[in-house]
Amino acid sequence: MAEIKTTASRIVYENRWMRVREDAIERQDGSAGIYGVVEKADFAVIVPLDNGLIHLVEQYRYAVQGRYWELPQGSWENAPGTDPLDLARAELREETGLTAASMTHVGHLFECYGHSTQGYHIYLAQGLQAGEAQREASEQDMVSRAFPVAEVLAMITEGVIKDSATVAALGMLRLKELI
């Protein structure tokens, strides 16, 4: 049984990437409240690791008005039920041109569960083969480059990498002693 009861719900905004709803709720003590919830499809984050190098991508992120390095990642808003492994393989190839001989599922985390339904699957990609990137129009400014693992970790501690999914994915790999 849910600890908080939804008494009403309405969609306040929707586009092809997300839906925002406002729920009227009742807490266990009977008090009323509201929650704003962002509904988004899960995504995949891929850690392409080969010969001590991690492949990152850099692109302009409009919402924060800056270019940042991050792990390859993405979702398919038109196919939210896609197998996460298929999504991870496709996003890796699309953003970097790389294909992987092996893809290991490392875990699943939520992006920001205080206000969003979106989660992400973390994959370790190894046995990499170079190919041609197949970027979407929204990724036309994207660049890809490989960095030594130690340099990527330093980029996190120095605040160069600010993407929480990238930081969490690499943290998960460190905790599982995969890097």
MARVO-692117 format. One line per 3 residues: their letters; for each residue y, z, x of N, C-alpha, C. Coordinates in nm, 2 decimals, padded with zeros to 4 digits. Each point is the difference from the previous one (the first is absolute). Layout:
BEGIN
a = Y/Z/X/Y/Z/X/Y/Z/X  ...
***
This chain:
BEGIN
mae = -00.12/00.00/00.08/00.12/00.00/-00.08/00.12/00.00/00.09  00.10/-00.08/-00.04/00.12/-00.01/00.08/00.08/00.13/-00.01  00.06/00.04/00.11/00.09/00.12/00.00/00.13/-00.03/-00.06
ikt = 00.04/-00.12/-00.01/00.13/-00.04/-00.07/-00.04/-00.10/-00.11  00.05/00.02/-00.12/-00.03/-00.09/-00.11/00.12/-00.10/-00.02  -00.04/-00.13/-00.01/00.10/-00.10/-00.02/00.02/-00.01/-00.15
tas = 00.12/00.02/-00.05/00.03/-00.01/-00.14/00.06/-00.13/-00.05  00.06/-00.08/00.09/00.06/-00.13/-00.03/00.01/-00.07/00.14  00.01/-00.13/-00.01/00.01/-00.09/00.12/00.08/-00.12/-00.04
riv = 00.09/-00.05/00.09/00.07/-00.12/-00.03/00.02/-00.08/00.13  -00.01/-00.13/00.00/00.03/-00.08/00.12/00.15/-00.02/00.00  00.06/00.04/00.12/00.14/-00.02/00.02/00.04/-00.11/00.08
yen = -00.09/-00.06/00.08/00.02/-00.11/00.09/-00.13/-00.06/00.03  00.00/-00.14/00.02/-00.13/-00.06/00.04/00.04/-00.14/00.06  -00.07/-00.03/00.11/00.00/-00.13/00.06/-00.14/-00.03/00.05
rwm = -00.02/-00.11/00.08/-00.13/-00.04/00.04/-00.06/00.10/00.10  00.08/00.08/00.07/-00.05/00.09/00.10/-00.02/00.14/-00.04  00.07/00.04/-00.11/-00.01/00.14/-00.04/00.04/00.02/-00.14
rvr = -00.03/00.12/-00.05/00.04/00.04/-00.13/00.05/00.14/00.01  00.11/00.04/-00.06/00.05/00.13/00.00/-00.01/00.05/-00.14  -00.06/00.12/-00.02/-00.01/00.06/-00.13/00.06/00.14/00.00
eda = 00.04/00.05/-00.11/00.05/00.13/-00.02/-00.09/00.07/-00.10  -00.06/00.11/00.05/-00.09/00.08/-00.09/00.06/00.13/-00.04  00.00/00.03/-00.13/00.03/00.13/-00.05/-00.12/00.08/00.02
ier = 00.01/00.12/00.05/-00.12/00.09/00.03/00.02/00.14/-00.06  -00.12/00.06/-00.01/00.00/00.15/-00.04/-00.08/00.07/00.11  00.06/00.10/00.06/-00.07/00.08/00.10/-00.09/00.10/-00.06
qdg = -00.09/00.07/00.07/-00.09/00.09/-00.05/00.07/00.12/-00.07  00.12/00.03/00.04/00.07/00.11/-00.07/00.07/-00.04/-00.13  -00.01/-00.13/-00.03/00.06/-00.06/-00.12/00.14/-00.06/00.02
sag = 00.05/00.02/00.12/00.14/-00.06/00.03/-00.01/-00.15/00.01  00.11/-00.07/-00.04/00.00/-00.14/00.01/00.07/-00.05/00.12  -00.03/-00.12/00.04/00.06/-00.07/00.12/-00.02/-00.15/-00.01
iyg = 00.04/-00.06/00.11/-00.02/-00.15/00.01/-00.05/-00.03/00.14  -00.07/-00.10/00.01/-00.04/-00.06/00.13/00.04/-00.15/00.00  00.05/-00.04/00.11/00.02/-00.15/00.03/-00.12/-00.04/00.09
vve = -00.07/-00.10/-00.04/-00.12/-00.04/00.07/00.01/-00.15/00.04  -00.01/-00.04/00.12/-00.01/-00.13/00.05/-00.14/-00.04/00.01  -00.04/-00.11/-00.08/-00.13/-00.05/00.00/-00.01/-00.12/00.09
kad = -00.08/00.00/00.11/-00.01/-00.11/00.09/-00.15/-00.01/00.04  -00.04/-00.13/00.03/-00.13/-00.02/00.04/-00.03/00.06/00.14  -00.12/00.04/00.03/-00.03/00.05/00.13/00.01/-00.11/00.10
fav = 00.02/00.04/00.13/00.01/-00.09/00.10/-00.09/00.03/00.12  -00.01/-00.09/00.09/-00.08/00.02/00.12/00.09/00.01/00.13  -00.03/00.09/00.09/00.06/00.01/00.13/-00.11/-00.03/00.10
ivp = 00.04/-00.09/00.09/-00.10/-00.04/00.10/00.04/00.04/00.14  -00.09/00.06/00.08/00.03/00.04/00.14/-00.08/-00.10/00.08  00.07/-00.11/00.05/-00.07/-00.10/00.08/00.00/00.05/00.15
ldn = -00.12/00.04/00.04/-00.01/00.06/00.14/-00.10/-00.08/00.08  00.05/-00.04/00.12/-00.09/-00.07/00.09/00.05/00.02/00.14  -00.09/00.04/00.09/00.02/00.01/00.14/00.12/00.10/00.03
gli = 00.01/00.11/-00.08/00.10/00.10/00.02/00.14/-00.04/-00.06  00.00/-00.11/-00.07/00.13/-00.05/-00.06/-00.01/00.01/-00.15  00.11/00.04/-00.06/00.02/00.00/-00.15/00.10/-00.11/-00.04
hlv = -00.04/-00.08/-00.09/00.09/-00.11/-00.05/00.09/00.05/-00.11  00.13/-00.01/00.02/00.09/00.04/-00.10/00.08/-00.12/-00.05  00.06/00.02/-00.11/00.10/-00.11/-00.05/00.13/00.07/-00.02
eqy = 00.11/-00.08/00.01/00.13/00.04/-00.02/00.07/-00.09/-00.10  00.07/00.06/-00.10/00.07/-00.08/-00.10/00.12/00.08/-00.05  00.08/-00.07/-00.06/00.12/00.06/-00.07/-00.04/00.06/-00.13
rya = 00.03/00.13/-00.02/-00.03/00.07/-00.12/00.13/00.02/-00.08  00.01/-00.08/-00.10/00.13/00.00/-00.08/00.04/00.13/-00.05  -00.09/00.08/-00.05/00.04/00.13/-00.07/00.07/00.09/00.10
vqg = -00.04/00.00/00.13/00.06/00.09/00.10/00.09/-00.08/00.10  00.02/-00.13/-00.03/00.09/-00.08/00.08/-00.02/00.00/00.15  -00.13/-00.02/00.04/-00.03/00.00/00.14/-00.13/-00.07/00.03
ryw = -00.02/-00.03/00.13/-00.12/-00.06/00.05/-00.09/00.11/00.06  -00.12/00.01/-00.03/-00.09/00.10/00.05/-00.14/-00.05/00.03  -00.06/00.06/00.10/-00.14/-00.02/00.04/-00.09/00.08/-00.09
elp = -00.11/-00.06/-00.04/-00.10/00.06/-00.08/-00.13/-00.07/00.01  -00.11/00.07/-00.05/-00.13/-00.07/00.00/00.00/-00.11/-00.11  -00.08/-00.10/00.01/-00.01/-00.10/-00.10/-00.05/00.07/-00.13
qgs = 00.05/-00.03/-00.11/-00.03/00.06/-00.13/00.05/-00.08/-00.12  -00.06/00.02/-00.11/00.04/-00.07/-00.12/-00.09/00.02/-00.12  00.05/-00.05/-00.11/-00.08/00.01/-00.13/00.01/-00.13/-00.07
wen = -00.08/-00.02/-00.10/00.01/-00.12/-00.08/00.03/00.05/-00.14  00.13/-00.01/-00.04/00.04/00.05/-00.13/-00.06/-00.09/-00.11  -00.04/-00.12/00.03/-00.06/-00.08/-00.11/-00.15/00.02/-00.01
apg = -00.06/00.08/00.09/-00.14/00.03/00.00/-00.03/00.14/00.05  00.05/00.10/-00.08/-00.01/00.14/00.04/-00.14/00.05/00.02  -00.10/-00.06/-00.06/-00.14/00.05/00.01/-00.07/-00.06/00.12
tdp = 00.07/-00.08/00.09/-00.07/-00.06/00.11/-00.07/00.10/00.09  -00.12/-00.04/00.05/-00.07/00.09/00.09/00.09/00.03/00.12  00.02/00.12/00.03/00.09/00.04/00.11/-00.03/-00.07/00.14
ldl = -00.13/-00.02/00.02/-00.04/-00.06/00.13/00.05/-00.15/00.00  -00.02/-00.07/-00.11/00.05/-00.14/-00.01/00.15/00.00/00.02  00.07/00.09/-00.07/00.14/00.01/00.02/00.04/00.02/00.14
ara = -00.06/00.09/00.07/00.03/00.04/00.14/-00.02/-00.12/00.09  -00.12/-00.07/-00.02/-00.02/-00.12/00.08/00.10/-00.11/-00.02  00.04/-00.02/-00.12/00.10/-00.10/-00.03/00.14/00.03/00.05
elr = 00.04/00.13/-00.02/00.13/00.04/00.05/00.01/-00.01/00.15  -00.11/00.04/00.07/00.00/-00.01/00.15/00.02/-00.15/00.04  -00.07/-00.09/-00.06/00.01/-00.14/00.03/00.14/-00.05/-00.03
eet = 00.04/00.03/-00.12/00.13/-00.05/-00.05/00.12/00.04/00.09  00.00/00.13/00.04/00.12/00.05/00.07/-00.01/-00.02/00.15  -00.12/00.00/00.06/-00.02/-00.01/00.15/-00.07/-00.12/00.04
glt = -00.08/-00.07/-00.08/-00.08/-00.11/00.03/-00.14/00.05/00.06  -00.02/00.13/00.01/-00.12/00.06/00.05/-00.11/00.00/-00.10  -00.12/-00.02/00.05/-00.12/00.03/-00.08/-00.08/00.11/00.08
aas = -00.08/00.08/-00.07/-00.07/00.11/00.07/-00.15/-00.02/-00.02  -00.08/00.02/00.11/-00.14/00.00/-00.01/-00.05/00.12/-00.08  00.07/00.12/00.01/-00.04/00.12/-00.08/00.13/00.06/-00.06
mth = -00.02/00.05/-00.12/00.10/00.07/-00.07/-00.06/00.14/-00.05  00.05/00.11/00.05/-00.05/00.13/-00.03/00.09/00.07/-00.09  -00.05/00.04/-00.12/00.09/00.08/-00.09/00.01/00.14/00.05
vgh = 00.13/00.04/00.02/00.03/00.13/00.07/00.04/00.10/-00.11  00.05/-00.04/-00.11/00.04/00.10/-00.10/00.09/-00.06/-00.11  00.03/00.08/-00.09/00.09/-00.03/-00.11/00.10/00.11/-00.02
lfe = 00.13/-00.03/00.00/00.11/00.09/-00.02/00.09/-00.04/-00.11  00.08/00.09/-00.06/00.10/-00.04/-00.09/00.14/-00.02/00.07  00.07/-00.10/-00.04/00.13/-00.03/00.06/00.10/00.11/-00.02
cyg = 00.02/00.04/-00.13/00.10/00.10/-00.03/-00.03/00.06/-00.14  -00.11/00.08/-00.01/-00.05/00.04/-00.12/00.08/00.09/-00.09  00.12/00.04/00.05/00.09/00.08/-00.08/00.07/-00.09/-00.10
hst = 00.00/-00.13/00.01/00.06/-00.09/-00.10/-00.07/-00.14/-00.01  -00.10/-00.02/00.07/-00.07/-00.13/00.00/-00.15/00.00/-00.01  -00.06/-00.09/-00.07/-00.14/-00.01/-00.01/-00.06/-00.07/00.12
qgy = 00.08/-00.07/00.08/-00.05/-00.08/00.11/-00.07/00.07/00.11  -00.11/-00.05/00.04/-00.07/00.05/00.12/-00.03/-00.11/00.10  -00.06/00.03/00.11/-00.04/-00.11/00.09/-00.12/00.04/00.08
hiy = -00.07/-00.11/00.03/-00.13/00.00/00.08/00.04/-00.03/00.14  -00.06/00.08/00.09/00.02/-00.02/00.15/-00.12/-00.07/00.06  00.02/-00.11/00.07/-00.11/-00.07/00.07/00.03/-00.01/00.15
laq = -00.10/00.02/00.08/00.00/-00.03/00.14/-00.06/-00.13/00.02  00.08/-00.10/00.05/-00.05/-00.13/00.03/-00.03/-00.02/00.15  -00.12/-00.04/00.03/-00.03/-00.02/00.14/-00.07/-00.13/00.02
glq = -00.02/-00.04/00.13/-00.06/-00.13/00.03/00.09/-00.11/-00.05  00.13/00.00/00.04/00.10/-00.09/-00.05/00.00/-00.13/00.06  00.03/-00.10/-00.09/00.01/-00.14/00.04/00.13/-00.05/-00.05
age = 00.08/-00.07/00.09/00.13/-00.05/-00.03/-00.01/-00.13/-00.09  00.10/-00.01/-00.08/00.01/-00.12/-00.09/00.14/-00.02/-00.04  00.02/-00.08/-00.10/00.14/-00.03/-00.05/00.03/00.10/-00.12
aqr = 00.12/00.06/00.01/00.04/00.09/-00.11/00.03/-00.09/-00.12  -00.02/00.06/-00.12/00.02/-00.07/-00.12/00.10/00.08/-00.09  00.12/00.02/00.05/00.09/00.09/-00.07/00.06/-00.06/-00.13
eas = 00.03/00.09/-00.09/00.07/-00.03/-00.12/00.15/-00.02/00.03  00.07/-00.06/-00.10/00.14/-00.02/00.02/00.08/00.13/00.03  -00.04/00.11/-00.06/00.06/00.13/00.02/-00.02/00.05/00.14
eqd = -00.09/-00.06/00.08/-00.04/00.05/00.13/00.05/-00.10/00.11  00.08/-00.09/-00.03/00.04/-00.11/00.09/00.07/00.06/00.13  00.06/00.12/-00.01/00.06/00.06/00.12/-00.09/00.08/00.08
mvs = -00.12/00.01/-00.04/-00.10/00.09/00.06/-00.04/-00.05/00.14  -00.01/00.10/00.09/-00.06/-00.03/00.13/-00.12/00.09/00.03  -00.09/-00.04/00.08/-00.12/00.08/00.03/-00.01/00.01/00.15
raf = -00.04/00.12/00.05/-00.01/00.03/00.14/-00.10/00.11/00.02  -00.07/-00.01/00.11/-00.10/00.11/00.04/00.07/00.10/00.10  -00.03/00.12/-00.02/00.05/00.11/00.08/-00.11/00.09/00.05
pva = 00.01/00.06/00.12/-00.10/00.10/00.04/00.00/00.12/-00.10  -00.12/00.06/-00.02/00.00/00.11/-00.09/00.10/00.11/00.03  00.01/00.03/00.13/00.09/00.11/00.04/00.15/-00.04/-00.04
evl = 00.03/-00.13/00.02/00.14/-00.04/-00.04/00.02/00.01/-00.15  -00.10/-00.03/-00.08/00.02/00.01/-00.15/00.02/00.15/-00.03  -00.08/00.08/00.05/00.01/00.15/-00.03/00.14/00.05/00.05
ami = 00.05/-00.05/00.11/00.13/00.04/00.05/00.11/-00.06/-00.10  -00.02/-00.12/-00.05/00.09/-00.05/-00.10/00.01/00.08/-00.13  -00.11/00.07/-00.03/00.00/00.09/-00.12/00.08/00.12/00.04
teg = -00.03/00.07/00.11/00.07/00.12/00.04/00.15/-00.02/00.03  00.04/-00.12/00.04/00.14/-00.03/00.03/00.07/-00.05/-00.12  -00.06/-00.01/-00.12/00.06/-00.04/-00.12/00.02/-00.15/-00.01
vik = -00.06/-00.08/00.08/00.01/-00.15/-00.01/-00.08/-00.05/-00.12  -00.12/00.06/-00.01/-00.09/-00.03/-00.12/00.03/00.10/-00.10  00.04/-00.04/-00.12/00.04/00.09/-00.11/-00.08/-00.02/-00.12
dsa = -00.09/-00.09/00.00/-00.08/-00.03/-00.12/-00.11/00.11/-00.01  00.00/00.07/-00.12/-00.09/00.12/-00.01/-00.15/-00.05/-00.01  -00.02/-00.12/-00.06/-00.14/-00.04/00.00/-00.06/-00.03/00.14
tva = 00.09/-00.05/00.09/-00.04/-00.03/00.13/-00.03/00.13/00.08  00.10/00.09/-00.02/-00.02/00.13/00.07/-00.13/00.07/-00.05  -00.02/00.00/-00.13/-00.12/00.07/-00.06/-00.13/-00.07/00.05
alg = 00.00/-00.13/00.00/-00.12/-00.07/00.03/-00.03/00.03/00.15  00.09/-00.01/00.09/-00.02/00.03/00.14/-00.04/00.15/00.02  00.06/00.09/-00.08/-00.04/00.14/00.01/-00.14/00.02/-00.05
mlr = -00.04/-00.07/-00.10/-00.14/00.01/-00.05/-00.10/-00.05/00.11  00.04/-00.11/00.06/-00.09/-00.05/00.11/-00.01/00.09/00.12  00.11/00.07/00.03/00.00/00.10/00.11/-00.09/00.12/-00.04
lke = 00.02/00.05/-00.12/-00.08/00.11/-00.05/-00.15/-00.03/00.00  -00.03/-00.12/-00.03/-00.14/-00.05/00.00/-00.05/-00.05/00.14  00.09/00.02/00.10/-00.03/-00.04/00.13/-00.04/-00.15/00.02
li = 00.07/-00.08/-00.08/-00.03/-00.15/00.01/00.11/-00.06/00.09  00.10/00.07/00.03/00.10/-00.05/00.10/00.03/00.12/00.09
***
